[in-house]
Amino acid sequence: MLLLHGDENYERKLRPIYDALDARSWKQAAKLAEAVLKKYKGDQLVRALKAYALHRSGKPEEALQLMRDIVAEGPEAERVVMTMSYTYKAAGQPEGITQAYAAAAEKLPRDPEVLTGLFRSYVREFNFVRQQQVAMKLSKLAPAGSPEAANCAWWIVCSLALQARAALLAQDDRGAPLATGGSGSSGNRAAAGGLGSEKLLQLAETMAARQVAAAGPAKPGGSGGSGKAAPGLSYEALLLYLDILQGQGKAAAALEVLEGPAGAAVPLAADRLQLRAAALVRAGDLPAAASCYREAVASCPDDWLSWQLYLDCMLPGSGDGSGGAPGTTGSTGGSRFPVGVVGGLADSWDRRQAANAGAAGAPNALLDAASVAAVEETIGQLSTAVSANDGLASQLAAGTLRSPHLWRCEALLRRHRLAAGASDGTASAALRAELAAAVGDAFARLCGNFSCVADLRPYLAVLEGPVAQQLAAQAHELAVQANGAEPGAGAAGGGSSKGASSGSDPGSAAERGGEGSNGTANGGGGEAGGRGGVSAQVRRLQRLVNAHQLEAELGLPAYASPAEAEAHAATLLALYSAHVHLSAGLDEKERGHGEELVALAVGALLRAAALEGGQALRERQERRVARMLQALLVLEAAQRRRKVSAPLRLAAAALYSLLAAPGLAAAQLAALDIKSILHDSMTGHWLLPLLSGLLPVVAAAPAEGEPDLRKWIEGCCSLHELHQQEAGETLGTALQHGTYSKVAEFVDFKERLQHSHARALASVLQSQLPSRSAAAAGSGQPAGAALQSLFPSGTAQGLRQALQHARALLVVPGAGCAGPTLRFNEHLSTRPSWYPPGSASSAAVADWWRQADAAQQAQELPPGYARCWWAATLAAESGSLAAATWRSRCLGELRARLGWALTVAAPLDSAADAAVLAEQLRPLATAGGDKAAAVDGSAALQAAACRAVLALLHQLAGAVGDGTTPGLQAATDLALICSEAGSRSVAELAAAQTLPLLPGSAITTAAALVSDCASVSAVFQRLKKLAGKGRPELAASAGEAARAADASAAEVKAAVAAALGACDHQQRVEAAAQLVQLDGEDGAGPRLWDLEPSLEARSVLAALVSAQGAVLASLE
C-alpha cells in the first residue's frame, strides 16, 4: 500500500478519520477506519489509525494486537511508524516504538527517514551503542561533504563519547552500575559495546579530528579580530572535540586546536580565553592559566568565578576542600570551569586526577610568599583600573559591582586555609584578624544589598571569639553610619523607629542577633537611584537587617539567659513591625522587606530554649515546647500578610514536623508550591523522613479539608517516572539541533535523578502504602483519580520494579555495596541553624529532641549559620566529614528500609520463594559491616528484622539445628529488641502525656513502632507457617518473634490511649495557651506575636492540638 501514500483518493478517505480523532470521537474514528479497510484491505496506515482509536476508546488489547501485526509484517513507511508511536506512547510502551522502527529499517534499510526515526528511538532509550550503529548507516547514505553527512559524523562522535563516559563511570549504556571494575580504570567496558573507554576515546578523537580538518581553515570575519569558522565546524562541535581531547589528558593538543584555525569557531573572545585557561590548568601550566584568569577579571571585574580560579592557580590547594560533588570541581581543587561540556569527559578526567591525588596522599600545600605578593599586586592593579573607569567606579560605590569588594576577602581566606593546613597557628590568627577587617570594609560597601550576608558567609565561617564580636559590633555601627550618611535619612521610616535604636547602639550586644535567612537574595543596590521615598527606606532597613544577619551568622550574641534571648527576639520583631508598611504594595507572593528579621527572631527563641534549665526531663520538655509555640505564633502572625516567604514557611514546617503535625507541616510546603524537581531537592529531606514514621496516618484516606499526605510521596515518585520517560526526548532534541555540549549534560542530569536518594526513599515508602482504591474503600470515599492510573509506579508490578531499582543503586552484582552510585540532591542549605539534617527515617524527629535535650542540659547554644556544614552549596555531596557521616547514615537506613520493604512484599509460600528472598536480602543485610548496625529508631528495628528473616531462611535451607542455631538466636534477639523498644516508647509517652503538647519524638517513635511491629508480626507468622511441622524449632522461634511484636504494639497502643485520655482537646488547648501566657498578665506588655492583630492565636494552638490528636488516634 506504500504507493497509495499521497494519492488524492486515498488521502480523501483518510481525512474523515483524522477529523474524528481531532474531535476525540474515538469510536467514530474506529468505525471510519474499519470502513476504509474494506476498500484498502490490510493497509498499515489505516490499521495504525484504527489502533489509536481503539486504545482511546478503551480497547487496549485490540489496539496492541494490531500494532504487533504491523511490526511482524514490517512497517512500509516512516509515516506508518510515526502513527503507531502515538498508540505506543498512550499505552506506556515506548519500547514498542523502537521495535516498530527496527522492523521498518529491516524492510527499508536505505530509507533515511526510517533510519533517522530509529536513531531517535535509540537515543530515547539511551542506547549509545545502537544509536552509533544507526548513525553510521545514515552517514553512508548521506552525500559526501554535505551538511547531513557532517551531522551524522558528529552523532557518531557523540555516541562514542557517551559510551566512553559510561565505561569510565563503570556503568552500562542505561546508567546501571556494572558488576566489576572501579570508576577510575580506563579498562572498564560498556556492557553493550564491549570496547574499553581508551579505545572508544581514540575512535571518537579520530573521527572528530577528521571532521575538524574537513571544515577547512576559518575565514576571518566580523569585528574586533574575531573569526568565523568555515561551514561544517560549529562552536558546539569544537566544544565536543576539546572535551574528548581533555578527557584523555591531551590538554596540550586541545591548546593547539584552540590556537589554530579551529579556534575561530568560538564566537566570543571571553569564552575562548576561558577554554584556553582550562586547558592550561589541565596541562599543568598554572602561571599561564592564572594570567588568563587575571585577564578575564580585568575585562569583567564582576566575574567572580574567574577570580576564584585565578586564586586556585596562584595559591594551589587553597580551594574549599569540602566541595567534592561530582561534576562541580576542576582539577585545581576549586570551582568548575565555566565554559565547556558539563558532566563530560573532561570533568571525568578532573575527578579521576583529584581522586588519584587524594589516594597518593598529596602533601599539604604551602603558603608561598611570592605568590601572595603577586596576588596582592593583582588586587591593587585591578582595583586601580576599576576606580579609573567612571562607570565601574559609580557601580562600585553603589554596591552594584560586588566582586571587587570581595577580592581581598577571598584571597585572605585562601591564605588562612593554607596556614591552617600547615598548622601555623600564629599566621592563622593574624590572617583571621586581617580577614575580619576586610569583611568589615566589604560590609560597609555592600550592606545595602539583599545579598550582602550571603556574599560574606564563607568568610564569617572562620571567624570566632573576640574577632567575631568586634566585627558584629562594627557591622551595626557601619549600618547606622551608612543610614545617616544617605540623603533623606531624616525622613519618616528612615531606619530610626523602634528597631533602629538597637541598630544604632552597638554597645547593647545583648539586644541583637538571631538566625540568618537561608535564601540568597538578588544582588546589587536593590532599590534604584536612592531618590528617597520607599526605596530609600527599604535600603536603610536592609542595612539594619544585614547587620543583624551578620551577627547571627557568627553565632552571636552569646545570650546569658533565656530572658535575654527573648528580649532580643522582641527587639527584632519591633524593628520588623515598624517597617512592615514598606511591603504594603507588594504582591503577597513577593518577598517582603525585612522578613529576615522574623526568621532571626525565631532563631533567638530556639536559642532561648537551649538556655532553659530544669532537672527533670518533663520540665525541660515543657519549657522547650513553650519556646517552640512562641516561635510558631510569631511565624503564623507574620504569614498573615506575607503568605509566600520561603524562610518563614520552612521554619514553620520544621517546627510543625518536630511537634509531629505532618498535615500542618505539609501545608507550609504546599504554600511554597513545591512541585516537579523541588520534590527531589526539598520534599526528600523536609517531609519524607517525617512521613516515613507516620505511615498509618499517610495511608489513611484524608478527611474533607485535610491535606493529602501521600501525594508528597507520590509526587517524588511521579517526578522521576516522568523524567525517565521524557529525558530521551530532550537528548534527541539536543542532537538534532547540534547542541553537542548539552548532550553529556542531559545524560548526567538524567543519571543524577535516576540515582537519587530521595527517589529510592520515596519508592520504598510508596511500596509500604496500600493502593488509593483500598484506602478509599476503607473510608467509604470514592477513590478518584490516582497516581496508580497514570504512572507505572502505582501498580503492583511497578512498585516491585521501583524497589528493584532502589536495590540496584545500593547493590552491584558481585561487588556488594555501591554507595557512591547513589546521588544526594537534597538542598540542605534551606535548613536553619537550629534544624540540622538528620536521619532519613522516622528517627529524624527523635534525634532532634534528643540532641536538643542534651544541649539544654549543657546550656549549649547552636552555632551560627555560617559555621553549619549544611549551609554550603551542594552540602549534601560535599567532602566534609559531617556530610560523609550524614550520607553514611542515610545509606544504612535506606538499606534497612529497602530490605524490610522487599521482605514484606515478597511471597513466602514455598522454599523457592524463601530462596529468592534470601538472595535479595543477603547483600543488603551484610553490606557496610558495622555501619549497618549504626542506624537507630525504626530503621534499627527493620534492620534487626531483616537479619532475623535472613538467618531463619538460611536455617530453613540447611540441616536441622540443635536449638542454638543463628536463626533461632536472631529471632530471639528480634523479640528482645521489640520488647525493649516498646518499653522505651511507653515510658516516653507516659512521661509526656500530661503536657499540653507532646514532644514529636514520643509520637513519631510510637507510630513507627506500631507500624513496624504489625509488619514484623505478619512476616514472622508467614515464616512460622513456612517452617511448618518439618522445622518445629524454627516455627516456634518465628512465633515467639511474632508474639513479641504483637505484645509490644499492644503496649504502645495502650500508652497512646492513656495519653489521649489524660487530657481532652479543650484542656490541652487551654494548657498550651497558659504555657505561652496567651491571655497575658497585668503589666506584661505586648506579646511577641502581636505584630499581626488579626492572628487568632488560640486557633493556631487548637489546630496543633488537633493535629497531634489525629496522629495518636490513628494508632489506636
TITIMI-721434 format. One record per residue (C-alpha): x, y negated, z. Coordinates in steps of 0.1 Angstrom, whole numbers, plus 5000, padded with zeros to 4 digits. Each point is the difference from the previous one (the first is absolute). Last residue first. Layout:
% TITIMI-721434
XYZ ...
END
This chain:
% TITIMI-721434
494649695685 502849874977 497849774979 498949835032 503549895008 500549844966 496649835002 500749875035 503249844989 498249824972 497249905024 502549855024 501649814972 496749874987 499049895035 503349815005 499549814967 496449935009 501149865034 502449764982 497349854979 502349764980 498249694988 502149775023 503350094981 503149885018 498350125031 502050334996 502749905025 497549905027 499549645010 500649905036 499850215031 498549725021 497150225010 500450354986 499650144966 497150214986 502450204979 502550065028 501950244978 499450295024 496649875009 498950034964 501450354998 498150105031 496849854986 500550194967 500850325019 496949975022 497949944969 501250314983 499550235029 502850095025 501450335013 497750204976 502149954969 503250085019 498450315015 498850114965 503649954987 501350215030 497650284991 501049984964 503750035010 499350305022 498050174972 502849934975 502550165023 497850305006 499550064963 503749974993 500850245028 497450254987 501549984965 503550055013 498950315020 498150144970 503249984979 501950185028 497350275002 500050054963 503750035000 500050265027 497150194983 501950044967 498050264979 496749925017 499749664985 503049794991 497949814975 497249945024 502449865025 501649794973 496549864991 499449925037 503449845000 499149764971 496649905016 501549945034 502949804986 497549794979 497949925031 503149935021 501249754973 496849814999 499649985038 503749915004 499849724974 497049845016 501550025035 503349854989 498249734981 497849915030 502750005027 502549814979 497549734991 499949895036 496550015013 497949685001 498349885031 502250235021 498150265020 501050294978 503749925000 501550255025 497550274990 500749964963 503850035006 499550305023 497850184974 502549934973 502950145020 498150315009 499050064964 503549974988 501250255027 497350254990 500649974963 503850035005 499550315022 497950174974 502649914974 502750165021 498050325003 499550004962 503849954995 500750285025 497850254983 501449924966 503650015013 499450365012 499850095037 497150254998 502050284987 499649924963 498350204972 502149964969 499849714976 497449814979 497849925030 503149885019 500949764972 496449875001 500149965037 503249814999 498749774972 496849935019 501949925032 502449774981 497149824983 498249965034 503149855015 500249754971 496349925004 500549935037 503049794993 498249814973 497149925024 502449835024 503750054995 502650054972 503550095010 499550384995 500449984963 503149795004 501750305018 500450184967 498849784972 498150264981 498950325019 496249955002 499749834966 502350264983 498050295014 496549874997 499250064963 501750355000 498150095031 496749884984 500650224970 500850305022 496949955021 497849994969 501550324988 499550165034 496349924996 497249765009 502149715012 498949734975 502149695002 498549655006 500850005038 503650134994 500749754972 498849725022 502250135028 503150004978 499149654987 499649865035 503250155013 502049904969 498549655001 501049965036 503650104994 500249774970 498649715019 502550065028 502950014975 498749684984 499949825033 503550125010 501349884966 498449665005 501649975034 503450114987 500049744973 500250114964 496849844988 497150194985 497249875023 501849675003 499349914964 500449635010 501249965035 497649955029 499950375008 503349995019 498749745024 502749735008 498349724980 496750095017 501349915034 500450295023 497350135023 500249895036 501150235028 498449985034 501450365006 496650135011 498349814972 502550134975 499450365010 496249944998 500449844966 502050304988 497450255012 497149794986 501849974966 500850374998 496450095008 498849794971 502450164976 499550355013 497150054976 502550054972 502449794980 501749915032 501249655007 500749684982 500449725025 497049795012 501349735023 502349864973 497249964975 499450254972 499949884964 503850074997 499150374999 498850004964 499850384997 501550144968 501850295016 501050244973 500350375005 502750184979 502649905027 498450265023 500750314979 499750275026 500850354989 502250054969 498850324985 496749854988 500049635009 497949925030 498749665012 498849844968 498850344987 497950035032 498249684993 499350124965 498750335014 497749815023 498749794971 499450324979 498050155029 498049685001 499450014963 498850365002 497549915027 498949704980 500549635010 503749984990 498950064964 498449664999 496649864991 497350235014 501950075032 500649635005 496449965009 496849854986 497250065025 499950285025 496549935012 499649975037 498750275024 503249975021 501250364994 499049984964 502049684996 503150165014 499650314978 499549794969 503049795010 502250315000 501450095034 503349845011 503250195006 501149994964 499649625001 502549975028 502750214982 499549814967 500249675019 503350105016 501550104966 498849684984 501449795028 503450174997 500149924963 501650244976 497649934971 500049635009 503849974997 500050244970 497649774981 502049705009 503250164988 498450114967 498749644995 503549865007 501650254977 497749894971 500149635008 503549944984 498650164969 497549734992 499650134964 496349934998 499150374995 502550115027 498549765026 496450104990 500850375004 501449945035 496849825010 497950284986 502150255019 499449825033 496250024996 499250345013 502750005027 498849655009 496450115004 500850305022 502449785021 497449735006 497350275005 501950165029 500649675019 496449894994 498750335012 501849965034 498749645002 496550124988 500050235030 499349725024 496649894985 499349695021 496749995020 497049804988 497950324998 501750285018 503150154985 500050374990 502350185024 503450114987 501849695011 498850035036 501050375002 503349904982 501049765028 503750085004 500849984963 497949684998 502549815021 503050124980 498149924968 499249645009 502949764999 502750234988 498550154968 497449734997 502749744993 502550114973 498150284984 496549865004 501449674989 500550164965 496349994994 498049855028 500249795032 497549724996 501349805030 496650025016 500250384996 503150005021 498249835029 497050234995 502350305003 501149905034 496449955011 499050344988 503150165015 499449875036 502650205019 501249705021 503550014984 498250004966 497949705010 503249825010 501850084967 497049914978 499849665019 503749944993 499450094963 497149774997 501949715016 503150044979 498050064968 497749705003 496850074981 497149875022 501649675012 497049835016 498650275023 503450174997 501549775027 497450115025 500550374992 503749965005 499749825033 497550265012 502350284990 503049845018 498049975032 498850364997 503650114996 501049805031 497250175020 500950344987 503649955012 498749905035 497850315002 502750234987 502449885027 497450055027 499250344988 503750104999 500549905036 502749775012 498949694982 501849714983 499249814969 503149894981 499450224969 496449874999 501349654997 501950114969 496750114985 498649655008 503049834984 499650214969 496449904998 501049635003 502550044972 497350154977 497849705008 502949764993 500550174966 496649874990 501549654999 498349914967 497550254987 500750274975 497549994973 497150255000 497749755019 500549754973 501949705013 498449665007 499850055038 503650125002 501449675014 497250005026 501750285018 502749755010 499249945037 498850365004 503450144988 502049785024 497650115028 500550364990 503749975003 499749835034 497650275013 502450274989 502849835019 497849995031 499350374995 503850074999 500649795031 497150185018 501650344992 503249905017 503649894993 499649974963 503150024978 498949764973 501150154977 500550324980 502149824973 497150044975 497849835026 502249695001 500049994962 496350025000 499549725025 502349774980 498250114968 496749915014 501249655010 501349954965 496850134985 498049755019 502049714986 499550144965 496350055005 499749645013 501849874969 497850194977 496849895018 500649634994 503549884994 501749994966 502650265008 500250084963 498550344999 499050225028 502350305003 503649904999 501050314983 499450365009 496950204999 499350195032 501850315011 497650195022 500850155034 499149705021 502149955030 499250125036 500249775029 501949705011 499649675018 498949875034 502850165020 502549804979 498849685015 503349824992 499149974963 497349755007 498749884967 498750344990 498150045032 498549664995 499150084965 497650275011 497549755015 500149734972 503449884987 500550164966 498749724978 496450085009 499049634998 502749804983 503249905018 502150224979 499149794969 503450024985 502050305012 502749935026 497850095030 499050334985 503650084992 501149915036 497250225014 501150304979 503749945008 499450005037 497950314999 502750184979 502749885024 498350175029 499850324981 503749974989 501149945035 498250315012 501550214972 503549895008 499450055037 499250374995 499250144965 500649944963 500550294976 496350034989 499749624996 502250024969 497750254981 496949805011 501149664985 498150024968 496950155017 500249725025 499949734973 497550164976 497249755008 502449724994 500149695021 502850145022 502350044969 502449715004 500450005038 499850385000 503050034977 502149795024 498850205030 500850324981 503549874993 500549935037 498850345010 502350154974 503049825014 499250135035 499550354987 503349974981 501849915033 498450305017 500950244972 503649874999 500550075037 498350344998 502250134971 498650364998 501150014963 496350074990 499049705022 502549784981 498750124967 496449945010 500849665013 501749904968 496950104980 497849805024 502349704996 499750024962 496250035002 499749705023 502349804977 497950054969 496749955019 499549634994 501150054964 497350264995 497049795009 499349754972 496549895010 501549865033 499249644991 503749905003 501050294978 497349924974 501349644999 503650124996 499050234972 498549724980 502849765008 502850244991 503149905020 498750165031 499750344983 503549974987 501449925034 498250295015 501450234974 503549885007 499750035037 498450344999 502750124976 502849885023 498450185029 499850314980 503749974989 501149945036 498150325011 501650194971 503549885011 499450095036 498950364992 497750145026 500550384998 497650264987 499650315022 501550314986 498150224975 499050335015 500250214969 496350095003 499249635001 502049924969 498450304982 496549875010 500849654988 501350144967 497050224996 497649715007 501849784975 499950274973 496250055006 499549624995 502050034968 497850284989 496749825004 497849905030 499949654988 501749964966 502049684999 500149645013 499749915037 502850235013 498850175032 501249825032 502950105022 502250315003 502049894970 498950304981 496549844998 497250065023 496250024996 499650324979 499850235029 499549825032 503249975020 500049655013 501150045036 503649924991 499349644993 502849894977 503449905015 501850304985 501749804973 500449635009 500649824967 498050254979 497150045024 500149625006 499449944963 497350265000 498249815028 500449674980 498750164969 496950125019 499449655013 499749834966 498949665014 503249834988 499350104964 503049924977 502550005029 498450315014 500550194967 503649874997 500750135035 498550334990 502350024970 503149915020 499150265026 499850264972 503649914990 501250035036 498150335004 501650194971 499050355011 498450104967 496650025017 500549645011 501149894966 496950174984 497849815025 501749674992 499650054962 496350085003 499549695022 501849784975 498050134971 496849945020 501149645006 500849954963 496550104991 499150194968 502250315006 500250154965 503249794995 501850265021 499950234970 502749804983 502550095027 500449865035 497050205012 501250324982 503549965014 498649955035 497950324997 503250194990 501749875031 497050115021 500350364988 499050155033 497650244983 496949815011 501949694988 499950124964 496450115002 498849685016 501949794974 498250194972 496649955017 500749635004 501049974964 496850174989 498049755021 501949704984 499150134966 502350154974 498250094968 500049664984 503349825005 500649845033 499449635005 502849805014 500249725026 502549724994 497849755017 497350004973 498650284979 501950224976 503150224997 499450324980 500850305021 502150274984 498450314987 496850185013 501550334989 502849975025 497549955028 498050304987 503150224999 501049895035 496650105013 500250354984 503550065014 499149875034 496950215002 501950314990 502749935026 497449945026 498350334994 503450185001 500849855034 496550065013 500250374994 497950164973 497350265007 497249774988 497050145019 501650035034 502249694997 503550125010 502249865027 503750014990 500549635006 499750075037 498949725023 496450115004 501150345014 499350334984 497450275004 496250055000 499249704979 497849725013 496849924981 500249684980 498150144969 503250044979 501750205027 501749835029 503650015014 500249624999 502950034975 498050244979 497049775000 502249714989 501550214972 496650094987 498949645002 503149894980 499350274974 496449894996 501149634997 502550084973 497550204981 497549715002 502849784989 500450214968 496350004994 499949625001 502949984976 498450234976 496849805001 501949684995 501350154967 503750094994 499250354988 496350044992 498150175029 499350374998 503350115016 499549755028 496550155007 501550355005 502649865024 497349825019 498150335004 503050175015 500749705023 496450015012 500350375007 503149955022 498649705019 496850165010 498749705020 496450134994 498949674985 503350004979 499150354987 496749874989 501649694984 502250224980 497150224989 498249694988 503049884981 500350354985 496349994989 500549654985 503250104983 498550304982 502850234989 499350305022 496250004992 498750345012 502650045028 499749635008 496250035003 500450295025 502549795020 497649704999 497250215014 502250155027 501249665010 496449875002 499050315021 502749905026 497949695007 497350235015 497849775022 496950094981 499549644989 503649994988 499650324981 496849874984 501649684989 503150184987 497950204976 499349684980 503749934998 500650364989 497549974972 501449674988 503550165000 498850244973 499350374994 500050125036 501350365001 497450285000 500750105036 500049635010 496649954984 498650315018 501449895033 498449664997 496650154991 500450215031 500749695020 496849844990 497950315007 501650025035 499549635007 496249994994 498949705020 498949764973 503549844999 501650334993 497550074972 500649664984 503750055001 499750354985 497749874973 502649744989 502750284999 497650224980 499549714975 503749954997 500650384995 497550054973 498950365004 497149974976 499649664984 496350014991 498750185031 502849835020 498449664993 496850125018 502050135030 501849665002 496649825000 498750215028 503249965021 499849624995 496450005011 500950195032 502849765008 498149674995 502849795015 499249724975 503650034986 499550374997 496849954981 501649764976 502950244994 497650274991 498049774978 503349914981 501050364993 497750064971 501149674983 503650115005 499350324980 498249814973 502849744996 502850265001 502749875023 500650345016 498450254976 503350144987 500850125035 497050235000 
END
